[in-house]
Amino acid sequence: MSQPTPARTRVCPDCDGFPAVKVTLGGRDRAGHLRTVTAHCTACHGTGTRLMSTSNRAEVSA
């Protein structure tokens, strides 16, 4: 019995599917917690996936 082929995910090539990361600022606040900021991938805007452009589609199909 054949199995359905799952859809291929289009992982963002810039962040490799890890669109948001916490970056430590190198210090602790008065309560002892690490100071961090969240950085989002600028290419996929934090989604982790990105559509291929039309120029890339032509190269992939060839």
All heavy atoms as a GROMACS GRO file, in nm:
protein
  450
    1MET      N    1   0.085  -0.117   0.000
    1MET     CA    2   0.000   0.000   0.000
    1MET      C    3   0.090   0.124   0.000
    1MET      O    4   0.182   0.134   0.079
    1MET     CB    5  -0.089  -0.003   0.123
    1MET     CG    6  -0.187   0.106   0.129
    1MET     SD    7  -0.313   0.057   0.248
    1MET     CE    8  -0.423   0.188   0.223
    2SER      N    9   0.062   0.214  -0.089
    2SER     CA   10   0.148   0.332  -0.101
    2SER      C   11   0.119   0.433   0.009
    2SER      O   12   0.007   0.444   0.058
    2SER     CB   13   0.129   0.397  -0.238
    2SER     OG   14  -0.003   0.445  -0.248
    3GLN      N   15   0.222   0.505   0.046
    3GLN     CA   16   0.210   0.609   0.148
    3GLN      C   17   0.207   0.744   0.079
    3GLN      O   18   0.279   0.766  -0.018
    3GLN     CB   19   0.330   0.602   0.244
    3GLN     CG   20   0.337   0.476   0.325
    3GLN     CD   21   0.223   0.469   0.427
    3GLN    OE1   22   0.186   0.569   0.483
    3GLN    NE2   23   0.170   0.351   0.446
    4PRO      N   24   0.127   0.836   0.131
    4PRO     CA   25   0.127   0.970   0.070
    4PRO      C   26   0.260   1.039   0.095
    4PRO      O   27   0.321   1.023   0.200
    4PRO     CB   28   0.014   1.043   0.142
    4PRO     CG   29  -0.008   0.968   0.268
    4PRO     CD   30   0.034   0.825   0.241
    5THR      N   31   0.305   1.111  -0.003
    5THR     CA   32   0.431   1.183   0.008
    5THR      C   33   0.406   1.313   0.085
    5THR      O   34   0.320   1.392   0.046
    5THR     CB   35   0.488   1.216  -0.130
    5THR    OG1   36   0.501   1.095  -0.204
    5THR    CG2   37   0.622   1.285  -0.120
    6PRO      N   38   0.478   1.335   0.194
    6PRO     CA   39   0.457   1.460   0.268
    6PRO      C   40   0.506   1.581   0.188
    6PRO      O   41   0.598   1.569   0.107
    6PRO     CB   42   0.539   1.443   0.395
    6PRO     CG   43   0.640   1.339   0.361
    6PRO     CD   44   0.579   1.251   0.256
    7ALA      N   45   0.442   1.692   0.210
    7ALA     CA   46   0.483   1.814   0.141
    7ALA      C   47   0.622   1.855   0.185
    7ALA      O   48   0.657   1.842   0.302
    7ALA     CB   49   0.384   1.926   0.170
    8ARG      N   50   0.703   1.901   0.093
    8ARG     CA   51   0.839   1.947   0.125
    8ARG      C   52   0.829   2.083   0.191
    8ARG      O   53   0.762   2.173   0.142
    8ARG     CB   54   0.923   1.957  -0.002
    8ARG     CG   55   0.940   1.823  -0.069
    8ARG     CD   56   1.015   1.838  -0.198
    8ARG     NE   57   1.157   1.845  -0.164
    8ARG     CZ   58   1.250   1.876  -0.253
    8ARG    NH1   59   1.219   1.905  -0.374
    8ARG    NH2   60   1.376   1.878  -0.215
    9THR      N   61   0.894   2.097   0.304
    9THR     CA   62   0.894   2.226   0.371
    9THR      C   63   1.002   2.314   0.309
    9THR      O   64   1.109   2.266   0.273
    9THR     CB   65   0.921   2.212   0.521
    9THR    OG1   66   1.044   2.144   0.539
    9THR    CG2   67   0.811   2.134   0.588
   10ARG      N   68   0.972   2.439   0.298
   10ARG     CA   69   1.068   2.535   0.241
   10ARG      C   70   1.137   2.606   0.357
   10ARG      O   71   1.091   2.709   0.403
   10ARG     CB   72   0.996   2.633   0.151
   10ARG     CG   73   0.935   2.564   0.031
   10ARG     CD   74   0.863   2.667  -0.057
   10ARG     NE   75   0.790   2.599  -0.160
   10ARG     CZ   76   0.659   2.593  -0.167
   10ARG    NH1   77   0.586   2.654  -0.078
   10ARG    NH2   78   0.600   2.529  -0.264
   11VAL      N   79   1.242   2.547   0.406
   11VAL     CA   80   1.315   2.604   0.517
   11VAL      C   81   1.395   2.723   0.469
   11VAL      O   82   1.457   2.719   0.362
   11VAL     CB   83   1.408   2.498   0.581
   11VAL    CG1   84   1.492   2.558   0.692
   11VAL    CG2   85   1.328   2.381   0.633
   12CYS      N   86   1.393   2.827   0.547
   12CYS     CA   87   1.466   2.949   0.512
   12CYS      C   88   1.615   2.919   0.506
   12CYS      O   89   1.672   2.867   0.602
   12CYS     CB   90   1.437   3.058   0.615
   12CYS     SG   91   1.532   3.208   0.591
   13PRO      N   92   1.682   2.948   0.396
   13PRO     CA   93   1.825   2.918   0.386
   13PRO      C   94   1.913   3.009   0.472
   13PRO      O   95   2.025   2.974   0.504
   13PRO     CB   96   1.857   2.938   0.238
   13PRO     CG   97   1.752   3.031   0.189
   13PRO     CD   98   1.630   3.004   0.271
   14ASP      N   99   1.859   3.123   0.514
   14ASP     CA  100   1.939   3.214   0.596
   14ASP      C  101   1.946   3.171   0.741
   14ASP      O  102   2.050   3.180   0.805
   14ASP     CB  103   1.885   3.356   0.586
   14ASP     CG  104   1.903   3.414   0.446
   14ASP    OD1  105   1.997   3.371   0.377
   14ASP    OD2  106   1.823   3.499   0.407
   15CYS      N  107   1.833   3.124   0.797
   15CYS     CA  108   1.832   3.086   0.939
   15CYS      C  109   1.824   2.936   0.958
   15CYS      O  110   1.830   2.888   1.072
   15CYS     CB  111   1.715   3.154   1.009
   15CYS     SG  112   1.552   3.098   0.955
   16ASP      N  113   1.811   2.859   0.851
   16ASP     CA  114   1.805   2.713   0.855
   16ASP      C  115   1.692   2.662   0.943
   16ASP      O  116   1.703   2.560   1.009
   16ASP     CB  117   1.939   2.656   0.899
   16ASP     CG  118   1.958   2.511   0.856
   16ASP    OD1  119   1.893   2.470   0.759
   16ASP    OD2  120   2.036   2.440   0.920
   17GLY      N  121   1.581   2.734   0.947
   17GLY     CA  122   1.464   2.691   1.021
   17GLY      C  123   1.462   2.733   1.167
   17GLY      O  124   1.374   2.694   1.242
   18PHE      N  125   1.560   2.809   1.212
   18PHE     CA  126   1.563   2.861   1.348
   18PHE      C  127   1.545   3.013   1.341
   18PHE      O  128   1.643   3.088   1.350
   18PHE     CB  129   1.694   2.825   1.418
   18PHE     CG  130   1.710   2.677   1.438
   18PHE    CD1  131   1.781   2.601   1.345
   18PHE    CD2  132   1.653   2.614   1.546
   18PHE    CE1  133   1.795   2.466   1.362
   18PHE    CE2  134   1.667   2.478   1.564
   18PHE     CZ  135   1.738   2.403   1.472
   19PRO      N  136   1.421   3.062   1.326
   19PRO     CA  137   1.398   3.202   1.294
   19PRO      C  138   1.412   3.300   1.411
   19PRO      O  139   1.436   3.417   1.390
   19PRO     CB  140   1.255   3.204   1.244
   19PRO     CG  141   1.191   3.091   1.316
   19PRO     CD  142   1.297   2.986   1.327
   20ALA      N  143   1.398   3.253   1.533
   20ALA     CA  144   1.408   3.343   1.647
   20ALA      C  145   1.505   3.285   1.749
   20ALA      O  146   1.497   3.167   1.782
   20ALA     CB  147   1.272   3.364   1.712
   21VAL      N  148   1.595   3.367   1.796
   21VAL     CA  149   1.693   3.322   1.895
   21VAL      C  150   1.702   3.426   2.007
   21VAL      O  151   1.673   3.543   1.988
   21VAL     CB  152   1.833   3.301   1.832
   21VAL    CG1  153   1.833   3.189   1.733
   21VAL    CG2  154   1.884   3.428   1.770
   22LYS      N  155   1.740   3.380   2.125
   22LYS     CA  156   1.765   3.469   2.237
   22LYS      C  157   1.914   3.494   2.244
   22LYS      O  158   1.994   3.401   2.242
   22LYS     CB  159   1.718   3.406   2.369
   22LYS     CG  160   1.570   3.389   2.381
   22LYS     CD  161   1.510   3.517   2.429
   22LYS     CE  162   1.363   3.494   2.458
   22LYS     NZ  163   1.301   3.603   2.524
   23VAL      N  164   1.951   3.621   2.253
   23VAL     CA  165   2.092   3.658   2.259
   23VAL      C  166   2.116   3.724   2.395
   23VAL      O  167   2.043   3.816   2.434
   23VAL     CB  168   2.128   3.757   2.146
   23VAL    CG1  169   2.274   3.796   2.153
   23VAL    CG2  170   2.095   3.696   2.011
   24THR      N  171   2.216   3.674   2.467
   24THR     CA  172   2.246   3.733   2.597
   24THR      C  173   2.325   3.861   2.580
   24THR      O  174   2.406   3.874   2.489
   24THR     CB  175   2.322   3.633   2.686
   24THR    OG1  176   2.345   3.694   2.812
   24THR    CG2  177   2.453   3.592   2.627
   25LEU      N  178   2.297   3.956   2.666
   25LEU     CA  179   2.364   4.085   2.660
   25LEU      C  180   2.490   4.088   2.746
   25LEU      O  181   2.557   4.189   2.754
   25LEU     CB  182   2.269   4.196   2.703
   25LEU     CG  183   2.147   4.214   2.614
   25LEU    CD1  184   2.055   4.319   2.673
   25LEU    CD2  185   2.188   4.252   2.474
   26GLY      N  186   2.521   3.977   2.811
   26GLY     CA  187   2.643   3.969   2.888
   26GLY      C  188   2.633   4.034   3.025
   26GLY      O  189   2.716   4.115   3.061
   27GLY      N  190   2.535   4.001   3.098
   27GLY     CA  191   2.520   4.055   3.232
   27GLY      C  192   2.391   4.007   3.294
   27GLY      O  193   2.310   3.942   3.231
   28ARG      N  194   2.375   4.037   3.421
   28ARG     CA  195   2.254   3.998   3.493
   28ARG      C  196   2.189   4.122   3.554
   28ARG      O  197   2.255   4.219   3.585
   28ARG     CB  198   2.287   3.897   3.601
   28ARG     CG  199   2.339   3.766   3.542
   28ARG     CD  200   2.359   3.662   3.651
   28ARG     NE  201   2.410   3.538   3.593
   28ARG     CZ  202   2.332   3.437   3.554
   28ARG    NH1  203   2.202   3.446   3.569
   28ARG    NH2  204   2.384   3.329   3.504
   29ASP      N  205   2.056   4.113   3.571
   29ASP     CA  206   1.987   4.223   3.636
   29ASP      C  207   1.995   4.206   3.788
   29ASP      O  208   2.060   4.116   3.839
   29ASP     CB  209   1.842   4.233   3.587
   29ASP     CG  210   1.760   4.108   3.618
   29ASP    OD1  211   1.808   4.020   3.691
   29ASP    OD2  212   1.647   4.101   3.567
   30ARG      N  213   1.929   4.294   3.862
   30ARG     CA  214   1.939   4.290   4.008
   30ARG      C  215   1.880   4.163   4.068
   30ARG      O  216   1.920   4.122   4.176
   30ARG     CB  217   1.870   4.412   4.067
   30ARG     CG  218   1.943   4.538   4.035
   30ARG     CD  219   1.876   4.657   4.096
   30ARG     NE  220   1.941   4.779   4.050
   30ARG     CZ  221   1.940   4.891   4.116
   30ARG    NH1  222   1.874   4.900   4.229
   30ARG    NH2  223   2.003   4.996   4.068
   31ALA      N  224   1.786   4.100   3.999
   31ALA     CA  225   1.725   3.976   4.048
   31ALA      C  226   1.810   3.854   4.013
   31ALA      O  227   1.779   3.743   4.056
   31ALA     CB  228   1.585   3.960   3.990
   32GLY      N  229   1.914   3.872   3.935
   32GLY     CA  230   2.002   3.762   3.898
   32GLY      C  231   1.968   3.695   3.766
   32GLY      O  232   2.027   3.594   3.731
   33HIS      N  233   1.872   3.750   3.692
   33HIS     CA  234   1.833   3.691   3.564
   33HIS      C  235   1.924   3.743   3.453
   33HIS      O  236   1.967   3.858   3.455
   33HIS     CB  237   1.689   3.727   3.531
   33HIS     CG  238   1.591   3.677   3.632
   33HIS    ND1  239   1.460   3.712   3.629
   33HIS    CD2  240   1.605   3.596   3.739
   33HIS    CE1  241   1.396   3.656   3.729
   33HIS    NE2  242   1.483   3.584   3.798
   34LEU      N  243   1.951   3.655   3.356
   34LEU     CA  244   2.029   3.697   3.240
   34LEU      C  245   1.950   3.798   3.157
   34LEU      O  246   1.831   3.781   3.135
   34LEU     CB  247   2.064   3.578   3.150
   34LEU     CG  248   2.182   3.492   3.191
   34LEU    CD1  249   2.191   3.371   3.099
   34LEU    CD2  250   2.310   3.572   3.183
   35ARG      N  251   2.017   3.902   3.113
   35ARG     CA  252   1.954   4.000   3.025
   35ARG      C  253   1.966   3.948   2.882
   35ARG      O  254   2.077   3.924   2.834
   35ARG     CB  255   2.020   4.135   3.039
   35ARG     CG  256   2.005   4.194   3.176
   35ARG     CD  257   2.077   4.324   3.194
   35ARG     NE  258   2.145   4.371   3.073
   35ARG     CZ  259   2.241   4.462   3.074
   35ARG    NH1  260   2.282   4.514   3.185
   35ARG    NH2  261   2.298   4.498   2.960
   36THR      N  262   1.852   3.930   2.814
   36THR     CA  263   1.852   3.878   2.678
   36THR      C  264   1.762   3.964   2.589
   36THR      O  265   1.674   4.034   2.638
   36THR     CB  266   1.801   3.732   2.672
   36THR    OG1  267   1.667   3.728   2.722
   36THR    CG2  268   1.889   3.639   2.751
   37VAL      N  269   1.786   3.954   2.459
   37VAL     CA  270   1.699   4.013   2.358
   37VAL      C  271   1.668   3.904   2.257
   37VAL      O  272   1.744   3.810   2.237
   37VAL     CB  273   1.765   4.134   2.287
   37VAL    CG1  274   1.784   4.249   2.382
   37VAL    CG2  275   1.895   4.097   2.222
   38THR      N  276   1.552   3.915   2.192
   38THR     CA  277   1.512   3.819   2.090
   38THR      C  278   1.548   3.876   1.953
   38THR      O  279   1.514   3.990   1.922
   38THR     CB  280   1.362   3.791   2.097
   38THR    OG1  281   1.330   3.745   2.227
   38THR    CG2  282   1.322   3.684   1.996
   39ALA      N  283   1.618   3.796   1.874
   39ALA     CA  284   1.655   3.837   1.738
   39ALA      C  285   1.580   3.748   1.639
   39ALA      O  286   1.580   3.626   1.652
   39ALA     CB  287   1.805   3.823   1.718
   40HIS      N  288   1.513   3.811   1.542
   40HIS     CA  289   1.438   3.739   1.440
   40HIS      C  290   1.514   3.745   1.308
   40HIS      O  291   1.581   3.842   1.277
   40HIS     CB  292   1.300   3.800   1.420
   40HIS     CG  293   1.213   3.788   1.541
   40HIS    ND1  294   1.151   3.672   1.577
   40HIS    CD2  295   1.180   3.878   1.635
   40HIS    CE1  296   1.083   3.691   1.687
   40HIS    NE2  297   1.100   3.817   1.725
   41CYS      N  298   1.501   3.639   1.229
   41CYS     CA  299   1.562   3.633   1.097
   41CYS      C  300   1.500   3.742   1.009
   41CYS      O  301   1.377   3.753   1.000
   41CYS     CB  302   1.539   3.496   1.035
   41CYS     SG  303   1.600   3.479   0.866
   42THR      N  304   1.583   3.821   0.945
   42THR     CA  305   1.532   3.930   0.861
   42THR      C  306   1.485   3.880   0.725
   42THR      O  307   1.405   3.948   0.660
   42THR     CB  308   1.640   4.037   0.841
   42THR    OG1  309   1.756   3.977   0.785
   42THR    CG2  310   1.676   4.103   0.973
   43ALA      N  311   1.529   3.764   0.683
   43ALA     CA  312   1.489   3.712   0.552
   43ALA      C  313   1.347   3.655   0.554
   43ALA      O  314   1.268   3.679   0.464
   43ALA     CB  315   1.586   3.607   0.504
   44CYS      N  316   1.313   3.580   0.660
   44CYS     CA  317   1.181   3.516   0.667
   44CYS      C  318   1.090   3.583   0.769
   44CYS      O  319   0.977   3.540   0.788
   44CYS     CB  320   1.195   3.368   0.699
   44CYS     SG  321   1.262   3.335   0.864
   45HIS      N  322   1.139   3.686   0.836
   45HIS     CA  323   1.061   3.763   0.934
   45HIS      C  324   1.011   3.677   1.048
   45HIS      O  325   0.899   3.695   1.096
   45HIS     CB  326   0.944   3.837   0.867
   45HIS     CG  327   0.988   3.926   0.757
   45HIS    ND1  328   1.054   4.045   0.779
   45HIS    CD2  329   0.982   3.912   0.621
   45HIS    CE1  330   1.082   4.101   0.664
   45HIS    NE2  331   1.041   4.023   0.566
   46GLY      N  332   1.091   3.580   1.090
   46GLY     CA  333   1.059   3.500   1.207
   46GLY      C  334   0.965   3.384   1.183
   46GLY      O  335   0.917   3.323   1.277
   47THR      N  336   0.941   3.347   1.057
   47THR     CA  337   0.851   3.234   1.031
   47THR      C  338   0.925   3.102   1.015
   47THR      O  339   0.868   2.997   1.038
   47THR     CB  340   0.768   3.258   0.904
   47THR    OG1  341   0.856   3.270   0.792
   47THR    CG2  342   0.681   3.381   0.916
   48GLY      N  343   1.050   3.106   0.973
   48GLY     CA  344   1.129   2.985   0.953
   48GLY      C  345   1.116   2.924   0.815
   48GLY      O  346   1.189   2.832   0.780
   49THR      N  347   1.022   2.973   0.736
   49THR     CA  348   1.005   2.924   0.600
   49THR      C  349   1.006   3.043   0.505
   49THR      O  350   0.974   3.155   0.543
   49THR     CB  351   0.872   2.849   0.581
   49THR    OG1  352   0.765   2.937   0.613
   49THR    CG2  353   0.866   2.726   0.669
   50ARG      N  354   1.045   3.017   0.382
   50ARG     CA  355   1.049   3.124   0.283
   50ARG      C  356   1.020   3.066   0.147
   50ARG      O  357   1.068   2.958   0.112
   50ARG     CB  358   1.187   3.190   0.283
   50ARG     CG  359   1.190   3.320   0.212
   50ARG     CD  360   1.316   3.395   0.240
   50ARG     NE  361   1.426   3.334   0.166
   50ARG     CZ  362   1.545   3.387   0.158
   50ARG    NH1  363   1.573   3.498   0.221
   50ARG    NH2  364   1.640   3.330   0.089
   51LEU      N  365   0.938   3.136   0.069
   51LEU     CA  366   0.909   3.092  -0.067
   51LEU      C  367   1.030   3.114  -0.154
   51LEU      O  368   1.104   3.211  -0.137
   51LEU     CB  369   0.790   3.169  -0.123
   51LEU     CG  370   0.657   3.143  -0.055
   51LEU    CD1  371   0.551   3.234  -0.114
   51LEU    CD2  372   0.616   2.999  -0.070
   52MET      N  373   1.048   3.024  -0.248
   52MET     CA  374   1.160   3.038  -0.341
   52MET      C  375   1.125   3.143  -0.444
   52MET      O  376   1.011   3.155  -0.489
   52MET     CB  377   1.187   2.904  -0.410
   52MET     CG  378   1.234   2.797  -0.316
   52MET     SD  379   1.244   2.635  -0.392
   52MET     CE  380   1.363   2.661  -0.516
   53SER      N  381   1.223   3.222  -0.485
   53SER     CA  382   1.199   3.322  -0.588
   53SER      C  383   1.186   3.254  -0.723
   53SER      O  384   1.224   3.138  -0.740
   53SER     CB  385   1.312   3.425  -0.590
   53SER     OG  386   1.432   3.362  -0.630
   54THR      N  387   1.138   3.324  -0.821
   54THR     CA  388   1.117   3.266  -0.953
   54THR      C  389   1.248   3.228  -1.019
   54THR      O  390   1.256   3.130  -1.092
   54THR     CB  391   1.039   3.363  -1.045
   54THR    OG1  392   1.108   3.486  -1.048
   54THR    CG2  393   0.898   3.382  -0.995
   55SER      N  394   1.356   3.300  -0.990
   55SER     CA  395   1.485   3.266  -1.050
   55SER      C  396   1.538   3.135  -0.991
   55SER      O  397   1.599   3.056  -1.060
   55SER     CB  398   1.586   3.379  -1.030
   55SER     OG  399   1.609   3.399  -0.893
   56ASN      N  400   1.514   3.111  -0.861
   56ASN     CA  401   1.557   2.986  -0.800
   56ASN      C  402   1.475   2.868  -0.848
   56ASN      O  403   1.525   2.758  -0.860
   56ASN     CB  404   1.547   2.996  -0.647
   56ASN     CG  405   1.655   3.084  -0.589
   56ASN    OD1  406   1.751   3.116  -0.657
   56ASN    ND2  407   1.636   3.123  -0.466
   57ARG      N  408   1.348   2.888  -0.876
   57ARG     CA  409   1.263   2.778  -0.924
   57ARG      C  410   1.312   2.726  -1.057
   57ARG      O  411   1.311   2.607  -1.083
   57ARG     CB  412   1.118   2.825  -0.938
   57ARG     CG  413   1.050   2.843  -0.806
   57ARG     CD  414   0.906   2.881  -0.826
   57ARG     NE  415   0.851   2.926  -0.699
   57ARG     CZ  416   0.744   3.000  -0.688
   57ARG    NH1  417   0.680   3.038  -0.796
   57ARG    NH2  418   0.701   3.036  -0.571
   58ALA      N  419   1.358   2.814  -1.145
   58ALA     CA  420   1.408   2.772  -1.276
   58ALA      C  421   1.535   2.689  -1.260
   58ALA      O  422   1.554   2.590  -1.331
   58ALA     CB  423   1.435   2.893  -1.364
   59GLU      N  424   1.620   2.724  -1.165
   59GLU     CA  425   1.744   2.649  -1.143
   59GLU      C  426   1.716   2.513  -1.083
   59GLU      O  427   1.781   2.416  -1.117
   59GLU     CB  428   1.836   2.728  -1.052
   59GLU     CG  429   1.890   2.855  -1.114
   59GLU     CD  430   1.969   2.938  -1.013
   59GLU    OE1  431   1.992   2.890  -0.901
   59GLU    OE2  432   2.005   3.051  -1.047
   60VAL      N  433   1.616   2.504  -0.992
   60VAL     CA  434   1.584   2.378  -0.926
   60VAL      C  435   1.523   2.280  -1.024
   60VAL      O  436   1.553   2.161  -1.022
   60VAL     CB  437   1.490   2.403  -0.806
   60VAL    CG1  438   1.439   2.272  -0.749
   60VAL    CG2  439   1.561   2.484  -0.699
   61SER      N  440   1.436   2.327  -1.115
   61SER     CA  441   1.370   2.237  -1.207
   61SER      C  442   1.464   2.189  -1.318
   61SER      O  443   1.436   2.089  -1.383
   61SER     CB  444   1.248   2.307  -1.269
   61SER     OG  445   1.289   2.418  -1.346
   62ALA      N  446   1.572   2.256  -1.343
   62ALA     CA  447   1.663   2.218  -1.451
   62ALA      C  448   1.748   2.099  -1.416
   62ALA      O  449   1.762   2.053  -1.312
   62ALA     CB  450   1.753   2.335  -1.486
   0.00000   0.00000   0.00000
